[in-house]
Amino acid sequence: MAIYPDDGADRSKLLSNADLAMYEAKNAGRDTYHIFSGELSRKVRVRHDMEKNLRLAISKEEFSLYYQPKINMRRGEITGFEALLRWPSRNISPSAFIEVAEESGLIIPIGEWVLETAGVMLDNFSRWGHGAFSLSVNLSVRQFWGVDFIGFLKGVIARGHFPANRLELEITESQLMRDTVRSAHFIRELKTMGVAVSVDDFGTGYSSLAYLKNFDLDSLKVDQSFIRDLIHDPSDRLIVRAIIAMAHGMRIGVIAEGVETLEQLAFLQHEHCDELQGFLVSRPLPEEDVLPFIKNYNLVKGALFSD
């Protein structure tokens, strides 16, 4: 809805603003309505500016990847890293600009750049003498349903000269549940190539036992919202304990993200969680800091993990 005269003094302006309100209503889901407001106009302008700056950032190659280590919780050893997209020249949280990139379709060229760059880093691991390290990359909704994504991924692996099983793609629950038949087929194609598949932010979406049974998954990442208050919230402890037991019963690995304290680590070790990520070990690192971290990791390991 747009209402005369506050939202427009002529037909053209009213229809234009009503159109903005309609798209806002669509974004909110079915069977609803939205009334145009000055706040909506500001939001549209901000989004438009963000999209314009994203296009410039792609052409000027302003993005970079940061890398957060993943640690085996039993042995305390580095198993790999997760690649995280950053926009260093802008003080904008990734969630804010990735959302606009998703809506505008710009996530496709950005996601392709991320995978190509991840392939280079996997090659670096081999050159550094750490060829067993894996690298996790978040897969966007647009990429997940994109045309010939599998063909593009095969090209990345061929150009990177790394074994496919060292690449792990992280997919959210909501992506999987959009079309479970198509998702199962997509995952089978990835697994046939040898690529590992993980469900990101597990516990915040459908958390359905049915899809865990039907999808050939390698691991689940317990969402950090359950890890944050683990020590003080009995419900969170119960949920995490149940996720670990359920996943292990189905021979699926479990990764805890957002681990920040020794108390959280001790609980997760007691429950036999497989891997961890979090500030307790390291913040996400720029590329130039990854090799020094690997070389000095024994100091961290000695402080956190007993032999």
Buried (B, 14 or more C-beta within 10 A) or exposed (E): EBEEEEBBEEEEBBEBBBEBBBEBBEEEEEEEEBBBBEEBEEEBEEBEEBBEBBEEBBEEEBBBBBBBBBBBBEEBEBBBBBBBBBBEEBEBEBEEBBBBBBBBEBBBBBBBBBBBBBBBBBBBBBEEEBEEBBBBBBBBBBBBBBEEBBEBBBBBBEEBEBBBEBBBBBBBBEBBBEEBEEBBEBBEEBBEBEBBBBBBBBBBBBBEEEBBEBBEBBBBBBBBBBBBEBEEEEEBBEBBBEBBEBBBEEEBBBBBBBBBBEEBBEBBBEBEBBBBBBEBBBEBBEBEBBBEBBEEBEEBBEEBBEE
